[in-house]
Amino acid sequence: MDHYDSQQTNDYMQPEEDWDRDLLLDPAWEKQQRKTFTAWCNSHLRKAGTQIENIEEDFRDGLKLMLLLEVISGERLAKPERGKMRVHKISNVNKALDFIASKGVKLVSIGAEEIVDGNVKMTLGMIWTIILRFAIQDISVEETSAKEGLLLWCQRKTAPYKNVNIQNFHISWKDGLGFCALIHRHRPELIDYGKLRKDDPLTNLNTAFDVAEKYLDIPKMLDAEDIVGTARPDEKAIMTYVSSFYHAFSGAQKAETAANRICKVLAVNQENEQLMEDYEKLASDLLEWIRRTIPWLENRVPENTMHAMQQKLEDFRDYRRLHKPPKVQEKCQLEINFNTLQTKLRLSNRPAFMPSEGRMVSDINNAWGCLEQAEKGYEEWLLNEIRRLERLDHLAEKFRQKASIHEAWTDGKEAMLRQKDYETATLSEIKALLKKHEAFESDLAAHQDRVEQIAAIAQELNELDYYDSPSVNARCQKICDQWDNLGALTQKRREALERTEKLLETIDQLYLEYAKRAAPFNNWMEGAMEDLQDTFIVHTIEEIQGLTTAHEQFKATLPDADKERLAILGIHNEVSKIVQTYHVNMAGTNPYTTITPQEINGKWDHVRQLVPRRDQALTEEHARQQHNERLRKQFGAQANVIGPWIQTKMEEIGRISIEMHGTLEDQLNHLRQYEKSIVNYKPKIDQLEGDHQLIQEALIFDNKHTNYTMEHIRVGWEQLLTTIARTINEVENQILTRDAKGISQEQMNEFRASFNHFDRKKTGMMDTDDFRACLISMGYNMGEAEFARIMSIVDPNRLGVVTFQAFIDFMSRETADTDTADQVMASFKILAGDKNYITVDELRRELPPDQAEYCIARMAPYTGPDAVPGALDYMSFSTALYGESDL
């Protein structure tokens, strides 16, 4: 072997070279090579009407050797010498060897003299070199060639068959199942593979050789006994035999490739149909959810209690936190699926997908906008209602306190004013009664403000639609009627006393002075007690500071008030001293007032007890307002960072989508890095949501530390997520379009530069006028009809704008050829052969069952002049795959 193998042969056989050198002269191997090589040569020579009987004798004159080379190469060799002399024979053999060398084969130690002398070893080596060069070297399977390619082809074809394991070209073929598997894989009707047995190699080999010779036009190159009777069959003989099978089935391989191409197109059609169904279902579900949610958000039926309204607010938070976020993701995924589907349809030269009426992306966006508008209105209504109920509760409590104090004060006053004690009183008593009445009038005037406050509170409760307004109105009306009656009775008694005043002259000035000073001081103490017990509600730290300042001012007046109390008590003590000194009969009471020193002291002590309670209440409220202020500042600090960050990211994404730095893959990687950084920012949004919830739970309704509300942040965040996902999808679709259409990076840059130049508004989209100007600048000369046709391609949804994806789709469609369609239709012609049709059985044999039935269901039967039952024609095949298109 090392004497006649070519350089390529050395490459193919290097691992077995030492083994071949030792066993080259094995008679069994020589016999197998003689038989195989002779049959191989005759399979080609018979095409020229001749053959050989003895391989070392029939090639000695070089004539049949030159003829063999002409047949297998398809080329003409130099004219042979027809003489019988040795020199003529050597000349012919040299011409053959020179031709072999011209094909890139380096012959080692093979000379014309050895062939002319009938050297068996050299002759077999020369034939093997020819076989390697013309039958094996050009075999290529999955980036492997020659021997390795042929071995890989055998392994791929026999992989599904049990008991077949092709690892070499000698002992792997001894049981004959490898030959039978190759035949059954390509022509299953020729061999019943299930009946073959591994332990019957002679039957298997004879079956394969006979079937190959009878049906595949492969001559019988070996006898089954030669292979079974040898421990290790000759590798060259087996490779030569197997190469004949490879070439015989090469046509079937091309048909299989054509079938795979058709399967790919059918798979794309099935995938697109599934995407359409998924879009319709997802759109229907999302619109139905929006339809159910909006009426709930538009329900404005108010509640009568704060607890009920707080429950509604909690339900709304659950909706925001749990129910809405998955729907935001579904909406984003719906837009991505729609854009991907449209891109795939354009790349397949299929019409654009038009969803069912009312399920367009624009319809979903409109419905979503209505949902968010209803959501915003519902939240504002909830907060306003909570404020209203809070205000109502405060006013109702204040009304009850003031009404109770006033009713307690008026108790018995009507009976007192109706008394006619002045009729039997002395002059001094009359004067005392008159002064007492004056003091009462002063007290009555002091209570006028309280009555007006009660009426004002009742009016405000009515205006705020307080649920218990009837009882409030009834009580207020009763107080007002009683007050009017008191006024009338007071005026009537004054007139009576003044009529008798002329009869009474003695007036006890001390009692009068006591009454005059005690009454205002008593009223002041009652007012102080009322103020100290008055409930308060504030929303800012400034308000509580104002209350605290007022309280401190009140406490500053207590020393003067104490002096006044002591002065009043001093007057009373002086009266007592005078009574005791002069034995005045005053019946032990002050005729001018009912206010006793004990009452003054009791109320004063009560005021002194209420002051520290008020201090504690104000301190606690001040601490609560400080806590609320910290919450405002904490939320404002975060919102003032997150809001600008979201806006900056939106601007950066927009800039990346229109800039031309780097390849589309670079832009996609850049965008994905942005997406990752955005997703990593989500914990800060969640933290801000937590701070916002604390603010709402604390009933904080305004924040002067920031202009951003949580609603602004949420909307900005959702828009940011949608924008980055949509931008990544657009770049991915641009890559898909570029790769499918074979667009270079320079062309993509030119397309982007043209698009950016005419995108005057820098929105990432051209309007109709900008797009028309762009086409004119690129040399398009078109009328209105042609421009309308182009707009129907780039703007199928009639939005009035052209995106960059639609622009590059149009430009690539204008410049791209129809190689893919031509290849698929050429595959049809390979399957059909010389016919104008393909039968249903052929289609089911070449394609997987589901794709074959998919294609058959969409194709019309062949109706030509030589129509065949169960046959499908070329035009129906084209229409089934591409529809009514240019194909």
VENVENUR-V253241 format. One record per helix or strand of 2 or more residues. SS is the DSSP state (alpha for helix, beta for strand). FROM is the first residue (numbers start at 0). TO is the last residue. If there is no record, write none. Layout:
BEGIN
ss={SS	SS}
from={FROM	FROM}
to={TO	TO}
END
This chain:
BEGIN
ss={alpha	alpha	alpha	alpha	alpha	alpha	alpha	beta	beta	alpha	alpha	alpha	alpha	alpha	alpha	alpha	alpha	alpha	alpha	alpha	alpha	alpha	alpha	alpha	alpha	alpha	alpha	alpha	alpha	alpha	alpha	alpha	beta	alpha	alpha	beta	alpha	alpha	beta	alpha	alpha	beta	alpha}
from={6	26	54	62	85	111	119	139	143	145	170	176	192	200	223	234	249	305	360	412	420	426	447	468	508	540	557	596	663	681	709	744	764	767	783	800	803	818	836	839	848	870	873}
to={22	47	57	72	101	115	135	140	144	157	172	185	194	214	227	247	296	346	409	417	422	445	462	500	532	555	581	657	679	696	740	757	766	776	793	802	814	831	838	845	856	872	881}
END
